[in-house]
Amino acid sequence: MTLQGLIIVLFAMSLAFVTYLYVDYKETGGYERNSNAYYGYLYPSTNGFKKVEDCNRANTENPHVPPVTKEWMDGCKKYFEVNN
């Protein structure tokens, strides 16, 4: 394999790795899976929310359950930062 071929292969591998990291970040918001903030990040896409103010609906629509945590609310707000 020539030097030019090696450089092309390394470039393709680097591009694939960066693409994987970007897709993972868009899916998780950078949060660890199964964490409270991760579930807050998923909530807007699951419920079809269009704006960050909708995150407060998690507390008002379900008054019989305890209010969400600050980490959860941060995850919900970050969804709109990453995906807008």
ChimeraX attribute file (.defattr): number of C-alpha atoms within 10 A of each C-alpha:
attribute: neighborCount
match mode: 1-to-1
recipient: residues
	/A:1	5
	/A:2	7
	/A:3	8
	/A:4	9
	/A:5	10
	/A:6	11
	/A:7	11
	/A:8	12
	/A:9	12
	/A:10	12
	/A:11	12
	/A:12	12
	/A:13	12
	/A:14	12
	/A:15	12
	/A:16	12
	/A:17	11
	/A:18	12
	/A:19	12
	/A:20	11
	/A:21	13
	/A:22	13
	/A:23	11
	/A:24	13
	/A:25	13
	/A:26	12
	/A:27	17
	/A:28	18
	/A:29	23
	/A:30	17
	/A:31	17
	/A:32	11
	/A:33	12
	/A:34	9
	/A:35	13
	/A:36	18
	/A:37	25
	/A:38	23
	/A:39	20
	/A:40	26
	/A:41	28
	/A:42	17
	/A:43	19
	/A:44	21
	/A:45	14
	/A:46	9
	/A:47	9
	/A:48	9
	/A:49	15
	/A:50	12
	/A:51	12
	/A:52	15
	/A:53	10
	/A:54	14
	/A:55	23
	/A:56	14
	/A:57	11
	/A:58	17
	/A:59	13
	/A:60	11
	/A:61	9
	/A:62	10
	/A:63	10
	/A:64	8
	/A:65	10
	/A:66	8
	/A:67	14
	/A:68	14
	/A:69	12
	/A:70	12
	/A:71	16
	/A:72	21
	/A:73	21
	/A:74	16
	/A:75	27
	/A:76	28
	/A:77	21
	/A:78	19
	/A:79	23
	/A:80	17
	/A:81	11
	/A:82	13
	/A:83	10
	/A:84	8
